[in-house]
Amino acid sequence: MPLLEEALTRAVIGAFYDSYNKLGHGFYETIKADLVVDNKLLVEVKAEPDITGVHQRQLRNYLSCTDFELGIVLCYGLEPKFKRMIHTRNLKKSFKNPSPFPSDLSDQCEQP
């Protein structure tokens, strides 16, 4: 009996092993982007009152451990808010051991 959606599940499992081999273990379950748009943009969606430093660090982590250079945090609070973040490949190469929790991200986040 053939497997249901065999090619699709094999592709997903293959991507899982590729990412595991690249990143290793130890990431919390929350260390994954909510959306990828056009294979160019990571999107993290929050349903909280405001965008915090924790949300910005989470997006920075995603950008640091992937080949993506551009990300956005979208906040579905009482008022819609967003932060756009750029983390270029050149910037990634300039840090040998970048801290996953920088103390100040304001200079690297564009304001709406």
C-alpha positions in Angstrom: 0.0 0.0 0.0 1.5 3.4 -1.0 2.1 6.0 1.6 -0.3 9.0 1.5 1.5 12.1 0.3 4.8 10.3 0.4 6.8 12.9 -1.5 5.5 15.7 0.6 6.2 14.0 3.9 9.6 12.9 2.8 10.4 16.5 1.8 9.3 17.8 5.2 11.2 15.1 7.1 14.3 15.8 4.9 14.1 19.5 5.7 13.7 18.6 9.4 17.0 16.6 9.3 18.7 19.3 7.3 17.8 22.0 9.9 18.7 19.7 12.8 22.1 18.9 11.3 22.8 22.7 10.8 21.4 24.0 14.1 21.7 21.1 16.4 19.5 20.6 19.5 18.5 23.0 22.3 16.1 25.4 20.6 12.9 25.9 22.5 9.7 25.0 20.5 9.1 28.7 20.1 12.3 29.0 18.0 10.5 28.8 14.6 9.1 31.5 12.4 5.3 31.7 11.9 5.5 32.4 8.1 8.0 32.5 5.3 7.0 34.8 2.4 8.5 34.2 -1.1 11.4 32.4 0.5 12.8 35.9 1.4 11.0 37.2 4.5 10.5 35.7 7.9 7.3 36.8 9.6 6.6 36.4 13.3 3.0 37.1 14.5 2.1 38.1 18.0 -1.2 38.6 19.7 0.0 40.8 22.5 -0.5 44.5 23.5 2.9 45.6 22.2 6.1 44.4 20.6 8.8 43.8 23.2 12.5 43.2 23.3 11.8 39.5 23.7 9.9 39.5 20.4 12.7 41.4 18.7 15.4 39.0 20.1 13.3 36.0 18.9 13.2 37.4 15.3 17.0 38.3 15.6 17.6 34.6 16.5 15.7 33.4 13.5 17.6 35.7 11.2 21.0 34.7 12.8 20.5 31.0 12.4 19.1 31.0 8.9 20.0 32.5 5.5 17.2 35.0 5.7 18.2 38.7 5.9 14.8 40.3 6.4 12.1 39.7 9.1 9.0 41.4 10.4 7.2 41.1 13.7 3.5 41.8 13.3 1.6 42.6 16.5 -2.2 42.1 16.7 -2.7 44.2 19.8 -5.3 46.9 20.5 -3.5 48.9 17.8 -1.7 47.1 14.9 2.1 47.4 15.2 5.1 46.1 13.3 8.9 46.0 13.4 11.0 45.3 10.4 14.5 43.9 11.0 17.4 43.5 8.7 20.3 41.1 9.4 22.5 40.9 6.3 24.8 38.0 5.5 27.8 40.4 5.8 26.7 41.3 9.3 26.4 37.6 10.2 29.9 37.0 9.0 31.3 39.9 11.0 30.3 38.3 14.3 32.2 35.1 15.2 30.0 34.3 18.2 27.0 36.7 18.1 25.0 36.9 21.3 21.5 35.6 20.7 20.3 38.2 23.2 21.6 41.6 22.3 20.7 44.3 24.9 19.7 47.0 22.4 18.1 46.3 19.1 16.6 49.8 18.5 19.3 50.8 16.1 18.7 47.7 13.9 15.0 47.8 13.8 13.1 50.1 11.6 10.2 51.9 13.2 6.7 51.9 11.5 
